[in-house]
Amino acid sequence: MSAATSAKVLERFPAGAPRGSWPAEEYAARRRAEGEPATVVMDLESDAFLVVVPSDDD
C-alpha cells in the first residue's frame, strides 16, 4: 500500500512476537480466505504490524 492510499486497520500485533511466529500474517491470511483484501504493514512509530484493508472512503 502506498502512503497516499487510505486504509482501515483491522488489527495490531506487537513486532516482538517469538521467533517463527507470524501472528499478523496468519490473521491477514484468514481475512483473505474470507474475501477481504488484507495486507500486513509495519508501523515504525509504534513498533507494530498492522493488518489493513483499503478504506471505503474513496
Backbone as JSON, one array per atom type, in Angstrom:
{
  "sequence": "MSAATSAKVLERFPAGAPRGSWPAEEYAARRRAEGEPATVVMDLESDAFLVVVPSDDD",
  "N": [[0.83, -1.17, 0.0], [0.54, 2.18, -0.8], [1.7, 5.34, 0.57], [-0.16, 7.28, -0.01], [-2.56, 6.01, -0.18], [-5.55, 5.42, 1.53], [-6.35, 3.51, 4.41], [-8.03, 1.03, 6.38], [-7.47, -0.05, 9.63], [-7.48, -3.29, 10.75], [-6.45, -4.91, 12.77], [-3.87, -4.92, 15.3], [-0.52, -5.96, 15.92], [2.11, -6.65, 18.15], [5.54, -6.04, 17.33], [7.37, -7.7, 18.51], [7.0, -10.53, 18.45], [7.44, -14.05, 19.23], [10.27, -15.81, 17.83], [9.77, -17.27, 14.67], [7.07, -17.06, 14.83], [4.26, -15.67, 13.33], [1.94, -13.84, 13.79], [0.48, -11.62, 12.7], [0.61, -12.04, 9.92], [-0.69, -14.51, 9.78], [-3.25, -13.81, 10.69], [-4.0, -11.99, 8.69], [-4.03, -13.74, 6.51], [-6.21, -15.37, 7.17], [-8.26, -13.46, 6.98], [-8.05, -12.86, 4.22], [-8.81, -15.32, 3.19], [-11.47, -15.19, 3.77], [-12.3, -13.4, 1.95], [-11.55, -10.71, 2.2], [-9.36, -8.08, 1.25], [-6.82, -8.17, 2.8], [-3.78, -6.81, 4.1], [-0.46, -6.82, 5.41], [1.28, -4.37, 7.15], [4.07, -2.44, 8.38], [4.18, -0.44, 11.23], [6.3, 1.85, 12.03], [6.54, 3.82, 14.01], [5.01, 2.91, 16.21], [6.1, 0.45, 16.53], [4.84, -1.91, 15.57], [2.99, -4.45, 13.81], [0.52, -3.95, 11.41], [-2.64, -5.04, 10.34], [-4.28, -4.32, 7.5], [-6.95, -3.05, 5.41], [-8.11, -1.75, 2.28], [-9.57, 1.49, 2.51], [-13.05, 2.35, 2.58], [-13.66, 4.9, 1.99], [-13.11, 6.12, -0.42]],
  "CA": [[0.0, 0.0, 0.0], [1.33, 3.41, -0.82], [1.37, 6.29, 1.63], [-1.3, 8.07, -0.43], [-3.75, 5.18, -0.09], [-6.1, 5.33, 2.88], [-6.62, 2.13, 4.8], [-8.67, 0.77, 7.67], [-6.71, -1.02, 10.43], [-8.32, -4.34, 11.33], [-5.84, -5.47, 13.97], [-2.46, -4.57, 15.55], [0.26, -7.01, 16.57], [3.43, -6.15, 18.51], [6.62, -6.56, 16.49], [8.22, -8.59, 19.29], [6.49, -11.91, 18.54], [8.52, -15.04, 19.32], [10.87, -16.24, 16.57], [8.98, -18.28, 13.98], [5.65, -16.75, 15.0], [3.84, -14.61, 12.42], [0.51, -13.67, 14.05], [-0.14, -10.67, 11.78], [0.47, -12.71, 8.63], [-1.72, -15.55, 9.93], [-4.53, -13.12, 10.78], [-4.28, -11.47, 7.35], [-4.36, -14.88, 5.64], [-7.59, -15.76, 7.48], [-9.14, -12.43, 6.39], [-8.05, -13.05, 2.77], [-9.61, -16.53, 2.93], [-12.87, -14.78, 3.89], [-12.59, -12.48, 0.86], [-11.1, -9.34, 2.44], [-8.02, -7.87, 0.7], [-5.98, -7.77, 3.93], [-2.34, -6.69, 3.89], [0.28, -6.51, 6.64], [2.24, -3.28, 7.04], [4.78, -2.14, 9.62], [4.08, 0.92, 11.75], [7.57, 2.04, 12.71], [6.38, 4.66, 15.2], [4.51, 2.14, 17.35], [6.79, -0.84, 16.51], [3.79, -2.93, 15.49], [2.49, -4.83, 12.5], [-0.9, -3.64, 11.26], [-3.37, -5.7, 9.26], [-5.11, -3.26, 6.94], [-7.71, -3.24, 4.17], [-8.38, -0.43, 1.69], [-10.7, 2.21, 3.11], [-14.22, 2.54, 1.72], [-13.89, 6.35, 1.88], [-12.85, 6.59, -1.8]],
  "C": [[0.87, 1.23, 0.0], [0.87, 4.34, 0.29], [0.13, 7.11, 1.29], [-2.62, 7.3, -0.34], [-4.25, 5.15, 1.34], [-6.47, 3.89, 3.16], [-7.28, 2.09, 6.16], [-7.85, -0.31, 8.39], [-7.68, -2.01, 11.05], [-7.78, -4.82, 12.67], [-4.39, -5.01, 14.07], [-1.79, -5.73, 16.27], [1.63, -6.45, 16.92], [4.51, -6.8, 17.65], [7.48, -7.58, 17.21], [7.68, -10.0, 19.45], [7.65, -12.89, 18.61], [9.01, -15.46, 17.92], [10.05, -17.38, 15.96], [7.49, -18.07, 14.09], [5.31, -15.55, 14.12], [2.36, -14.32, 12.61], [-0.18, -12.69, 13.1], [-0.37, -11.3, 10.42], [-0.62, -13.78, 8.68], [-3.12, -14.92, 9.98], [-4.94, -12.6, 9.4], [-4.67, -12.6, 6.4], [-5.79, -15.36, 5.9], [-8.57, -14.75, 6.88], [-9.2, -12.58, 4.87], [-8.86, -14.28, 2.39], [-11.1, -16.23, 3.0], [-13.24, -13.73, 2.84], [-12.19, -11.03, 1.08], [-9.67, -9.19, 1.91], [-7.03, -7.38, 1.77], [-4.5, -7.81, 3.58], [-1.7, -6.37, 5.23], [1.28, -5.4, 6.33], [2.88, -3.05, 8.39], [4.57, -0.69, 9.98], [5.34, 1.14, 12.59], [7.44, 2.85, 13.99], [5.92, 3.88, 16.42], [5.17, 0.76, 17.45], [5.78, -1.99, 16.51], [3.48, -3.23, 14.03], [1.0, -4.56, 12.48], [-1.47, -4.47, 10.12], [-4.39, -4.69, 8.77], [-5.86, -3.74, 5.7], [-7.93, -1.85, 3.58], [-9.63, 0.18, 2.31], [-11.82, 2.36, 2.1], [-14.52, 4.0, 1.49], [-13.75, 6.87, 0.47], [-14.1, 6.74, -2.61]]
}
